[in-house]
Amino acid sequence: MTKAHKNIIDRLLAFDAQREPERLALKYQAMRADPFAFLRGTCRLFYSGLPKGKLLTQAPHIWLCGDLHLENFGSYKGDNGLVYFDVNDFDDAVLGPVSWDVLRFVTSLLTACEARQIARPRALTLSHAVLNVYTNTLIDGKARWLERETANGAFKALLDQARARKRAHWLDSRTVLNGERRKLRLDARRAIAASAAQRAKVRTLLAQFAEKQSQPRFYRVIDVARRITGMGSLGVERYVILVEGKGSPDENHLLDLKQAVTPAAASLVKWKQPKWKAEAARVVSAQRRILAVEKAHLHELKSGEYSYVLADLQPSEDRLSLKALTDHDNQLEATVATLARVVAWGHLRGSGHEGAASAQELADFWSKAGRRRKLLQMASECAAEVRVQWEAYCEEFDRRSKPAAEAKAPSRRRARSAISSS
């Protein structure tokens, strides 16, 4: 372990200082699994160690996802009631160099291939193909979207699953029904109890929001719980909310309320950004620019100094998982090519807005093969660094998880419980 990799958990704890220890413990335990899980949970660490080079500083600026990796895609219900597949996480969205998104995406592909024991030569071939498909899609210039009728493989399975889901069955899987009244199911896997203060806070926030809506009764809160999902955002204030919807019990609705925090790359952003009223406004605005169709019930809410993103609850099973991505090995090339097109379509939709480069500038930039080769080289270096960081993390995680380690540093017991309590 090099000096630069020592005390890596202290760096992560500093990044996560404001997070809730109970769910942060779940994140740190999950990051122990493999380098890909570690990459998912350490976006701030990734940006703090970006390689040097003009490719990452002088690329055209675009509206970025900010945390673009293979599991930040999924199906969702649009505000028109139809189901779509697209990028599904915009917590770290910023206006920044397009090469940042592409670098993190390709790094995640190389890291995922290692986690699934896909040979290095094939991983590099896949990554090279992804960059070419992405570039050709930009050159084509048409911002399309993935449709259920033309989707196949893992994408078709996700879209079919979301479309076929019946509201009553969906509610039954997440709630407990007692006569005509539902309560959220607390299973320690997807939801855990919220405190009385947290429930009161959410009720007040939704009531204030509902007053300004055309159908305020829809948002009447029935129950609130803390939500467990994802990786990078575990520990951030987040709730699943059961609301009246169109009527109890089987027309109730499930919503997701998530605190918006400073984006992972914030410390690197030295150029002008729009003047957001709050962090949630940034997250919501980026989604509206990048997605083909807006998510259902997408709104920004504010409570004092904090702001939150409200949206339709998106089940974790609607996300593209690494397992689903690689289960059909003979379709892997086609699958990652589709993801590359989805990324390019989002960048095209976000082009030309409030400081973002034009679609033509993006196409011209990536049409130079030397830049794509350099990006792949950088991604290879980043993936190697992720592996080294993960190994250092595992060593330190295991050491700190022992009872003796707690006894040596009682003043940090509460913070370290985020590592050992799970």
Buried (B, 14 or more C-beta within 10 A) or exposed (E): EEEEBEEBBEBBBEBBEEBBBBBBBBBBBBBBBBBBBBBBBBBBBBBBEBBEEEBBEEBBBBBBBBBBBBBBBBBBBBEEEBBBBBBBBBBBBBBBBBBBBBBBBBBBBBBBBBBBEBEEEEBBEBBBBBBBBBBBBBBBEEBBBBBBEEBEBBBBBBBBBBEEBEBEEBBBEBBEBEEEEBEBBBEEEBBBEBEEEBBEBBBEBBEEBBEEEEEBEBBBBBBBBBBBBBBBBBBBBBBBBBBBBEEBBBEBBBBBBBBBBEBBBBEBBEEEBEEBEBBBBBBBBBBBBBBBBBBBBBBBBBBEEBBBBBBBBBBBBBBBBBEBBBBBEEBBBEBBBBBBBBBBBBBBBBBBBEEBBEBBBBBBBBEEEEBBEBBBEBBBEBBBBBBBBBBBBBBBBEEBBEEEBBEEEEEBEEBBBBBBBB
